[in-house]
Amino acid sequence: MFYYLFEYLEKFDFPGAGMFQYISFRTAMTLITSLIISTIFGKRIILLLQKKQIGESIRDLGLDGQAEKKGTPTMGGLIILGSILIPVFLFGKLGNIYIILILVTTVWLGFVGFLDDYIKVFKKNKEGLRGKFKIAGQVVLALVVGFIMYFNKDIVVRERVVVPKTEIKHIVGDSITRTTFQVVLTQDVKSTKVTIPFFKNNEFDYSRILGFMGENSHKYTWIIFVIAVVLIITFISNGANLTDGLDGLSAGTSAIIGTTLGILAYLSGNLIYSEYLNIMYIPNAGELVVFMGAFIGALVGFLWYNSYPAQVFMGDTGSLAIGGIIAVYAIMIRKELLIPILCGIFVVESLSVVMQVAYFKYTKKKFGEGRRIFLMSPLHHHFQKKGYPEAKIVTRFWIVGILLAVITIVTLKIR
């Protein structure tokens, strides 16, 4: 809103209007605004949730400190969503296709998570929204994102095109000299290339998977691409949801991931830095940094009330949306293959559940009784069972998250 207002006022030499053309300035404004909204208005939302008796129903898992959490307001994800959407609408370039996609992601998965929390709180059903409906909501979003990313003409990458060598003859008197030169041009093209970490020529094209089909492989690349998008979004969204089990764990981890993705988006959307680092330049993707400013500010502000001991839980309203935002953001800046490193906490938390369930079923079928790999899953509950204090577990997970974020950034140069 303000972007378009001050763009208009700049025509009349309005003082300071030109600052709104800078991504860095608008990113700072979204971060500050989201922090203000989440910290100041967040308290009012918590009081409203308490007044409406929207408290968390806690299952008895035999964990220390579990009983004290009963009745803590949930659906705090509304604070996060509001703190993201309002600043982006105020300072974002709303006509940008990347901003449109990430806003749709935020609202859609926030709505799916809200339905889950609503059923738990108001319908008194501890199971919430059935798993198949959650997955369906994630898949629908992923299909929309996948198709738009592949077919929308505004989503392109800039590639170098090498023109065949040209020879020019110079005739001076009786002598003839020849000069050979090669021209390198750039052009914006549709592409399904993504960044591969650690490799020098670090770009992978989804079309290579269908290379065995010969010249017709490009016709079916969209199928592989859309399937990849579906798998990434559902896995990371659910991973963030599973990680949301301790006070401040999911919010803090996501803020670290978001900061890293914001840096990568800024570098990928800046012609000079992308050229220097030899990474894909993605026109118009720099605007995503403005959104990430709001995302980080919302999570940090939410931690004001969600850090141990939590005054509010984000619920699925927040966790599903956070995971989806991270996944879609990484896909849009062509860094989804960095997710196993950057989102290592989410990946390990998800795998711990998969391993636990699979091993339990296998041993029950083979030995007649189910056995477990971990004392409890997801992984953070395993450490709780071992007697580690909740605050210590969260802090150590954050430290690991920071380490993974640094490794992710370093992969830009380890090539």
TIMIGU-566511 format. One record per residue (C-alpha): residue number from 1; x, y, z; residue in one letter. Coordinates in steps of 0.001 Angstrom, whole numbers, plus 500000, padded with zeros to 6 digits. Example, Ala and Ser with C-alpha at 12.3 -4.5 7.8 and 13.67 -1.06 7.14 Angstrom:
REM residues 2
<r 1, <512300, 495500, 507800>, 'A'> <r 2, <513670, 498940, 507140>, 'S'> 
END
This chain:
REM residues 415
<r 1, <500000, 500000, 500000>, 'M'> <r 2, <502671, 502497, 501084>, 'F'> <r 3, <504908, 501342, 498221>, 'Y'> <r 4, <502365, 502456, 495629>, 'Y'> <r 5, <501452, 505611, 497548>, 'L'> <r 6, <505027, 506844, 497788>, 'F'> <r 7, <505770, 505731, 494238>, 'E'> <r 8, <503050, 508154, 493195>, 'Y'> <r 9, <504255, 510908, 495555>, 'L'> <r 10, <507790, 510590, 494187>, 'E'> <r 11, <506537, 512136, 490944>, 'K'> <r 12, <505972, 515342, 492931>, 'F'> <r 13, <509412, 515228, 494619>, 'D'> <r 14, <507841, 514360, 497964>, 'F'> <r 15, <510679, 514220, 500565>, 'P'> <r 16, <511738, 510667, 501379>, 'G'> <r 17, <509375, 509036, 498900>, 'A'> <r 18, <512259, 507453, 497016>, 'G'> <r 19, <513246, 505394, 500063>, 'M'> <r 20, <510291, 503084, 499448>, 'F'> <r 21, <511922, 501930, 496229>, 'Q'> <r 22, <514695, 500295, 498266>, 'Y'> <r 23, <514111, 496698, 499297>, 'I'> <r 24, <516426, 497103, 502292>, 'S'> <r 25, <514375, 500004, 503679>, 'F'> <r 26, <511044, 498257, 503240>, 'R'> <r 27, <512444, 495064, 504769>, 'T'> <r 28, <513497, 497001, 507849>, 'A'> <r 29, <510042, 498580, 508055>, 'M'> <r 30, <508227, 495237, 507803>, 'T'> <r 31, <510495, 493751, 510474>, 'L'> <r 32, <509926, 496659, 512866>, 'I'> <r 33, <506182, 496756, 512209>, 'T'> <r 34, <505758, 493019, 512692>, 'S'> <r 35, <507721, 493181, 515946>, 'L'> <r 36, <505463, 495962, 517221>, 'I'> <r 37, <502287, 494118, 516226>, 'I'> <r 38, <503363, 490775, 517689>, 'S'> <r 39, <504631, 492176, 520999>, 'T'> <r 40, <502116, 494944, 521727>, 'I'> <r 41, <498952, 493557, 520171>, 'F'> <r 42, <500004, 489982, 520874>, 'G'> <r 43, <499341, 490526, 524574>, 'K'> <r 44, <495784, 491632, 523828>, 'R'> <r 45, <495177, 488566, 521681>, 'I'> <r 46, <496455, 486325, 524485>, 'I'> <r 47, <494080, 487974, 526955>, 'L'> <r 48, <491229, 487488, 524485>, 'L'> <r 49, <492105, 483805, 524086>, 'L'> <r 50, <492162, 483432, 527866>, 'Q'> <r 51, <488807, 485176, 528158>, 'K'> <r 52, <487298, 482821, 525582>, 'K'> <r 53, <488921, 479908, 527445>, 'Q'> <r 54, <490763, 478784, 524336>, 'I'> <r 55, <493266, 476622, 526204>, 'G'> <r 56, <495451, 473727, 525174>, 'E'> <r 57, <494239, 470267, 526156>, 'S'> <r 58, <497316, 468295, 527162>, 'I'> <r 59, <497577, 464540, 526769>, 'R'> <r 60, <499329, 462789, 529631>, 'D'> <r 61, <502646, 461647, 528156>, 'L'> <r 62, <504465, 461364, 531465>, 'G'> <r 63, <506737, 464344, 530773>, 'L'> <r 64, <508076, 466744, 533391>, 'D'> <r 65, <506276, 470078, 533495>, 'G'> <r 66, <503466, 468815, 531287>, 'Q'> <r 67, <500669, 469353, 533791>, 'A'> <r 68, <501560, 473039, 534230>, 'E'> <r 69, <500902, 473677, 530534>, 'K'> <r 70, <497278, 472619, 530689>, 'K'> <r 71, <494980, 475527, 529890>, 'G'> <r 72, <497699, 477663, 528261>, 'T'> <r 73, <496050, 479623, 525423>, 'P'> <r 74, <496554, 478112, 521984>, 'T'> <r 75, <495837, 479366, 518448>, 'M'> <r 76, <498597, 481928, 519010>, 'G'> <r 77, <499437, 481431, 515354>, 'G'> <r 78, <496876, 484181, 514765>, 'L'> <r 79, <499445, 486575, 516249>, 'I'> <r 80, <502079, 485333, 513800>, 'I'> <r 81, <499771, 485489, 510772>, 'L'> <r 82, <498570, 489000, 511576>, 'G'> <r 83, <502115, 490181, 512216>, 'S'> <r 84, <503160, 488880, 508794>, 'I'> <r 85, <500231, 489907, 506635>, 'L'> <r 86, <499689, 493483, 507849>, 'I'> <r 87, <503299, 494726, 507324>, 'P'> <r 88, <503541, 493002, 503934>, 'V'> <r 89, <500312, 494634, 502768>, 'F'> <r 90, <501650, 497984, 503992>, 'L'> <r 91, <505176, 497841, 502559>, 'F'> <r 92, <505237, 495044, 499980>, 'G'> <r 93, <504981, 495268, 496214>, 'K'> <r 94, <501692, 493396, 495995>, 'L'> <r 95, <501764, 492984, 492219>, 'G'> <r 96, <504886, 490839, 492453>, 'N'> <r 97, <504084, 487205, 491575>, 'I'> <r 98, <506381, 485874, 494302>, 'Y'> <r 99, <504667, 487993, 496955>, 'I'> <r 100, <501254, 486839, 495734>, 'I'> <r 101, <502297, 483179, 495979>, 'L'> <r 102, <503797, 483482, 499460>, 'I'> <r 103, <500751, 485394, 500743>, 'L'> <r 104, <498429, 482702, 499366>, 'V'> <r 105, <500586, 480108, 501131>, 'T'> <r 106, <500379, 481990, 504436>, 'T'> <r 107, <496607, 482426, 504344>, 'V'> <r 108, <495773, 478949, 503013>, 'W'> <r 109, <497875, 476882, 505422>, 'L'> <r 110, <496980, 479246, 508260>, 'G'> <r 111, <493318, 478451, 507498>, 'F'> <r 112, <493975, 474682, 507433>, 'V'> <r 113, <495769, 474937, 510777>, 'G'> <r 114, <492981, 477107, 512192>, 'F'> <r 115, <490424, 474420, 511318>, 'L'> <r 116, <492514, 471868, 513191>, 'D'> <r 117, <492772, 474074, 516287>, 'D'> <r 118, <489093, 474987, 516120>, 'Y'> <r 119, <488055, 471328, 516164>, 'I'> <r 120, <490389, 470617, 519095>, 'K'> <r 121, <489302, 473600, 521177>, 'V'> <r 122, <485638, 474147, 520401>, 'F'> <r 123, <484567, 470657, 519333>, 'K'> <r 124, <486596, 469101, 522174>, 'K'> <r 125, <488106, 466591, 519754>, 'N'> <r 126, <491757, 466037, 520721>, 'K'> <r 127, <492539, 464527, 517332>, 'E'> <r 128, <491592, 467736, 515525>, 'G'> <r 129, <491321, 467809, 511753>, 'L'> <r 130, <491840, 464370, 510264>, 'R'> <r 131, <495298, 463777, 508887>, 'G'> <r 132, <494046, 463080, 505370>, 'K'> <r 133, <492342, 466472, 505238>, 'F'> <r 134, <495521, 468222, 506417>, 'K'> <r 135, <497507, 466452, 503725>, 'I'> <r 136, <494827, 467295, 501172>, 'A'> <r 137, <495083, 470987, 502075>, 'G'> <r 138, <498865, 470897, 501726>, 'Q'> <r 139, <498703, 469031, 498413>, 'V'> <r 140, <496174, 471492, 496950>, 'V'> <r 141, <498473, 474390, 497824>, 'L'> <r 142, <501496, 472535, 496438>, 'A'> <r 143, <499713, 471886, 493133>, 'L'> <r 144, <498861, 475579, 492825>, 'V'> <r 145, <502440, 476617, 493615>, 'V'> <r 146, <503922, 473985, 491299>, 'G'> <r 147, <501769, 474876, 488308>, 'F'> <r 148, <502261, 478625, 488729>, 'I'> <r 149, <506019, 478244, 489187>, 'M'> <r 150, <506245, 476167, 486023>, 'Y'> <r 151, <503814, 477937, 483712>, 'F'> <r 152, <503681, 481586, 484815>, 'N'> <r 153, <505590, 483762, 482332>, 'K'> <r 154, <506803, 486158, 485051>, 'D'> <r 155, <508732, 483446, 486909>, 'I'> <r 156, <512051, 483153, 485101>, 'V'> <r 157, <515786, 482939, 485709>, 'V'> <r 158, <518499, 484820, 483887>, 'R'> <r 159, <520935, 482609, 482019>, 'E'> <r 160, <524049, 483193, 479978>, 'R'> <r 161, <523908, 482427, 476282>, 'V'> <r 162, <527211, 481935, 474472>, 'V'> <r 163, <527126, 483028, 470844>, 'V'> <r 164, <529305, 480940, 468474>, 'P'> <r 165, <532775, 482341, 467835>, 'K'> <r 166, <532939, 485077, 465224>, 'T'> <r 167, <535945, 485860, 463074>, 'E'> <r 168, <536655, 489300, 461606>, 'I'> <r 169, <539237, 489912, 458875>, 'K'> <r 170, <541358, 493062, 458927>, 'H'> <r 171, <543071, 493978, 455655>, 'I'> <r 172, <545863, 496479, 455973>, 'V'> <r 173, <547730, 496925, 452719>, 'G'> <r 174, <548968, 493489, 451646>, 'D'> <r 175, <548569, 491908, 455098>, 'S'> <r 176, <545481, 490193, 456459>, 'I'> <r 177, <544853, 489696, 460198>, 'T'> <r 178, <542034, 487742, 461760>, 'R'> <r 179, <540410, 488440, 465124>, 'T'> <r 180, <538267, 485793, 466773>, 'T'> <r 181, <535932, 486698, 469601>, 'F'> <r 182, <533038, 485161, 471469>, 'Q'> <r 183, <530009, 487061, 472771>, 'V'> <r 184, <528213, 486097, 475991>, 'V'> <r 185, <524646, 487382, 476287>, 'L'> <r 186, <522031, 487010, 479005>, 'T'> <r 187, <518334, 486339, 478677>, 'Q'> <r 188, <515412, 485577, 480966>, 'D'> <r 189, <514123, 482055, 480398>, 'V'> <r 190, <511676, 479591, 481906>, 'K'> <r 191, <513663, 477013, 483809>, 'S'> <r 192, <513346, 474157, 486307>, 'T'> <r 193, <516923, 474474, 487506>, 'K'> <r 194, <517735, 474458, 491209>, 'V'> <r 195, <520892, 474975, 493236>, 'T'> <r 196, <522887, 471918, 494339>, 'I'> <r 197, <525083, 472514, 497408>, 'P'> <r 198, <528830, 471832, 497432>, 'F'> <r 199, <529230, 471328, 493654>, 'F'> <r 200, <531067, 473785, 491400>, 'K'> <r 201, <528584, 473645, 488543>, 'N'> <r 202, <525865, 473691, 491148>, 'N'> <r 203, <522691, 473618, 489106>, 'E'> <r 204, <520395, 470661, 488612>, 'F'> <r 205, <517542, 470596, 486107>, 'D'> <r 206, <514520, 468435, 486868>, 'Y'> <r 207, <514375, 467605, 483161>, 'S'> <r 208, <517484, 465434, 483588>, 'R'> <r 209, <515396, 462883, 485471>, 'I'> <r 210, <513555, 462194, 482214>, 'L'> <r 211, <516688, 462274, 480075>, 'G'> <r 212, <516101, 458680, 479005>, 'F'> <r 213, <513058, 459896, 477043>, 'M'> <r 214, <515235, 461836, 474626>, 'G'> <r 215, <514017, 465022, 472960>, 'E'> <r 216, <510479, 464634, 474320>, 'N'> <r 217, <511602, 464742, 477953>, 'S'> <r 218, <510971, 468497, 478280>, 'H'> <r 219, <507267, 467972, 477568>, 'K'> <r 220, <506822, 466013, 480789>, 'Y'> <r 221, <509227, 467877, 483066>, 'T'> <r 222, <506331, 469714, 484688>, 'W'> <r 223, <505085, 466419, 486151>, 'I'> <r 224, <508400, 465756, 487926>, 'I'> <r 225, <508596, 469368, 489080>, 'F'> <r 226, <505060, 469424, 490519>, 'V'> <r 227, <505595, 466095, 492311>, 'I'> <r 228, <508792, 467465, 493873>, 'A'> <r 229, <506945, 470596, 495030>, 'V'> <r 230, <504166, 468493, 496594>, 'V'> <r 231, <506656, 466317, 498498>, 'L'> <r 232, <508705, 469277, 499756>, 'I'> <r 233, <505753, 471345, 500952>, 'I'> <r 234, <503959, 468492, 502728>, 'T'> <r 235, <507154, 467204, 504360>, 'F'> <r 236, <508425, 470565, 505663>, 'I'> <r 237, <504981, 471809, 506726>, 'S'> <r 238, <504434, 468664, 508773>, 'N'> <r 239, <508020, 468830, 510024>, 'G'> <r 240, <507436, 472285, 511480>, 'A'> <r 241, <504198, 471001, 512992>, 'N'> <r 242, <505981, 468098, 514711>, 'L'> <r 243, <508745, 470394, 515973>, 'T'> <r 244, <506176, 472559, 517757>, 'D'> <r 245, <506269, 470542, 520969>, 'G'> <r 246, <508394, 472618, 523339>, 'L'> <r 247, <508164, 476270, 524336>, 'D'> <r 248, <509896, 478399, 521701>, 'G'> <r 249, <511349, 475471, 519757>, 'L'> <r 250, <509487, 475827, 516466>, 'S'> <r 251, <509359, 479640, 516516>, 'A'> <r 252, <513069, 480049, 517275>, 'G'> <r 253, <514181, 477417, 514786>, 'T'> <r 254, <511975, 478917, 512081>, 'S'> <r 255, <513348, 482412, 512724>, 'A'> <r 256, <516887, 481094, 512163>, 'I'> <r 257, <515814, 479347, 508943>, 'I'> <r 258, <513918, 482440, 507808>, 'G'> <r 259, <516949, 484683, 508303>, 'T'> <r 260, <519051, 482369, 506147>, 'T'> <r 261, <516424, 482187, 503400>, 'L'> <r 262, <516137, 485972, 503453>, 'G'> <r 263, <519894, 486287, 502849>, 'I'> <r 264, <519724, 483771, 500002>, 'L'> <r 265, <516749, 485593, 498450>, 'A'> <r 266, <518585, 488919, 498616>, 'Y'> <r 267, <521665, 487445, 496939>, 'L'> <r 268, <519625, 485632, 494272>, 'S'> <r 269, <517565, 488724, 493522>, 'G'> <r 270, <520578, 491043, 493243>, 'N'> <r 271, <522345, 491035, 489876>, 'L'> <r 272, <525728, 492075, 491274>, 'I'> <r 273, <525892, 489612, 494173>, 'Y'> <r 274, <524509, 486706, 492159>, 'S'> <r 275, <527158, 487355, 489501>, 'E'> <r 276, <529915, 487526, 492118>, 'Y'> <r 277, <528815, 484301, 493835>, 'L'> <r 278, <528057, 482588, 490530>, 'N'> <r 279, <524510, 481676, 491538>, 'I'> <r 280, <521271, 481964, 489604>, 'M'> <r 281, <519924, 485471, 489240>, 'Y'> <r 282, <516148, 485425, 489701>, 'I'> <r 283, <514508, 488655, 488493>, 'P'> <r 284, <511982, 490168, 490936>, 'N'> <r 285, <512772, 487594, 493650>, 'A'> <r 286, <514433, 490267, 495763>, 'G'> <r 287, <510965, 491428, 496811>, 'E'> <r 288, <510693, 488251, 498885>, 'L'> <r 289, <513184, 489780, 501323>, 'V'> <r 290, <510483, 492280, 502310>, 'V'> <r 291, <508174, 489399, 503209>, 'F'> <r 292, <510922, 487656, 505158>, 'M'> <r 293, <511444, 490772, 507244>, 'G'> <r 294, <507839, 490469, 508434>, 'A'> <r 295, <508227, 486699, 508935>, 'F'> <r 296, <511293, 487061, 511150>, 'I'> <r 297, <509801, 489967, 513103>, 'G'> <r 298, <506582, 488041, 513722>, 'A'> <r 299, <508428, 484979, 515041>, 'L'> <r 300, <510815, 486939, 517247>, 'V'> <r 301, <507900, 488962, 518633>, 'G'> <r 302, <505931, 485781, 519231>, 'F'> <r 303, <508890, 484366, 521185>, 'L'> <r 304, <508346, 487189, 523675>, 'W'> <r 305, <505338, 485233, 524897>, 'Y'> <r 306, <506169, 481727, 523650>, 'N'> <r 307, <509604, 481323, 525290>, 'S'> <r 308, <509771, 479088, 528343>, 'Y'> <r 309, <507453, 479096, 530265>, 'P'> <r 310, <505081, 479830, 527387>, 'A'> <r 311, <502135, 482176, 527853>, 'Q'> <r 312, <500675, 481049, 524519>, 'V'> <r 313, <501104, 478217, 522016>, 'F'> <r 314, <501039, 478795, 518271>, 'M'> <r 315, <498966, 475679, 517561>, 'G'> <r 316, <498576, 474284, 514072>, 'D'> <r 317, <497380, 477743, 512981>, 'T'> <r 318, <500981, 478852, 513189>, 'G'> <r 319, <503071, 475708, 512728>, 'S'> <r 320, <501501, 474484, 509477>, 'L'> <r 321, <501724, 477977, 507971>, 'A'> <r 322, <505343, 478449, 509088>, 'I'> <r 323, <506471, 475164, 507560>, 'G'> <r 324, <504618, 475877, 504321>, 'G'> <r 325, <506091, 479368, 504073>, 'I'> <r 326, <509625, 478042, 504493>, 'I'> <r 327, <509102, 475310, 501874>, 'A'> <r 328, <507467, 477558, 499257>, 'V'> <r 329, <510033, 480309, 499868>, 'Y'> <r 330, <512918, 477885, 499273>, 'A'> <r 331, <511275, 476591, 496092>, 'I'> <r 332, <510726, 480095, 494718>, 'M'> <r 333, <514384, 481062, 495147>, 'I'> <r 334, <515471, 477688, 493664>, 'R'> <r 335, <517151, 476537, 496883>, 'K'> <r 336, <514937, 473562, 497786>, 'E'> <r 337, <517847, 471121, 497630>, 'L'> <r 338, <519407, 473055, 500516>, 'L'> <r 339, <516413, 472173, 502710>, 'I'> <r 340, <517908, 468928, 504121>, 'P'> <r 341, <520756, 471050, 505524>, 'I'> <r 342, <518988, 474279, 506445>, 'L'> <r 343, <515837, 472613, 507816>, 'C'> <r 344, <517774, 469788, 509417>, 'G'> <r 345, <515850, 470139, 512692>, 'I'> <r 346, <512504, 469682, 510916>, 'F'> <r 347, <513901, 466777, 508885>, 'V'> <r 348, <515275, 464930, 511916>, 'V'> <r 349, <512094, 465496, 513927>, 'E'> <r 350, <510000, 464060, 511088>, 'S'> <r 351, <512334, 461122, 510486>, 'L'> <r 352, <512332, 460263, 514192>, 'S'> <r 353, <508557, 459817, 514043>, 'V'> <r 354, <508704, 457802, 510817>, 'V'> <r 355, <511449, 455548, 512197>, 'M'> <r 356, <509667, 455073, 515514>, 'Q'> <r 357, <506352, 454103, 513942>, 'V'> <r 358, <507909, 451888, 511265>, 'A'> <r 359, <510138, 450025, 513741>, 'Y'> <r 360, <507280, 449576, 516203>, 'F'> <r 361, <505054, 448030, 513524>, 'K'> <r 362, <507874, 445851, 512207>, 'Y'> <r 363, <508836, 444440, 515614>, 'T'> <r 364, <505219, 443923, 516608>, 'K'> <r 365, <504663, 441867, 513486>, 'K'> <r 366, <507906, 439903, 513890>, 'K'> <r 367, <508144, 439442, 517668>, 'F'> <r 368, <504550, 439931, 518783>, 'G'> <r 369, <505285, 443142, 520680>, 'E'> <r 370, <506267, 446565, 519439>, 'G'> <r 371, <509693, 447944, 520263>, 'R'> <r 372, <510956, 451501, 520075>, 'R'> <r 373, <514126, 453198, 518848>, 'I'> <r 374, <513608, 456352, 520920>, 'F'> <r 375, <512142, 456734, 524379>, 'L'> <r 376, <509515, 458906, 522700>, 'M'> <r 377, <509108, 460695, 519398>, 'S'> <r 378, <509423, 463344, 518022>, 'P'> <r 379, <513079, 463571, 518997>, 'L'> <r 380, <512732, 466468, 521446>, 'H'> <r 381, <510474, 464309, 523649>, 'H'> <r 382, <513192, 461630, 523668>, 'H'> <r 383, <515536, 464090, 525382>, 'F'> <r 384, <512773, 465107, 527784>, 'Q'> <r 385, <512362, 461458, 528774>, 'K'> <r 386, <516106, 461298, 529400>, 'K'> <r 387, <515691, 464064, 531965>, 'G'> <r 388, <517000, 467122, 530131>, 'Y'> <r 389, <515265, 470401, 531140>, 'P'> <r 390, <512974, 471800, 528465>, 'E'> <r 391, <514785, 475138, 528192>, 'A'> <r 392, <518134, 473369, 527703>, 'K'> <r 393, <516734, 471171, 524909>, 'I'> <r 394, <515315, 474188, 523090>, 'V'> <r 395, <518519, 476204, 523407>, 'T'> <r 396, <520649, 473329, 522097>, 'R'> <r 397, <518300, 472776, 519170>, 'F'> <r 398, <518637, 476490, 518376>, 'W'> <r 399, <522433, 476178, 518455>, 'I'> <r 400, <522275, 473254, 516041>, 'V'> <r 401, <519910, 475290, 513850>, 'G'> <r 402, <522385, 478187, 513760>, 'I'> <r 403, <525200, 475795, 512827>, 'L'> <r 404, <523116, 474365, 509965>, 'L'> <r 405, <522266, 477886, 508797>, 'A'> <r 406, <525950, 478832, 508682>, 'V'> <r 407, <526776, 475665, 506736>, 'I'> <r 408, <523997, 476523, 504278>, 'T'> <r 409, <525431, 479992, 503659>, 'I'> <r 410, <528949, 478608, 503376>, 'V'> <r 411, <527864, 476231, 500599>, 'T'> <r 412, <527750, 479283, 498342>, 'L'> <r 413, <531540, 479423, 498433>, 'K'> <r 414, <532456, 475738, 498960>, 'I'> <r 415, <532213, 474961, 495283>, 'R'> 
END
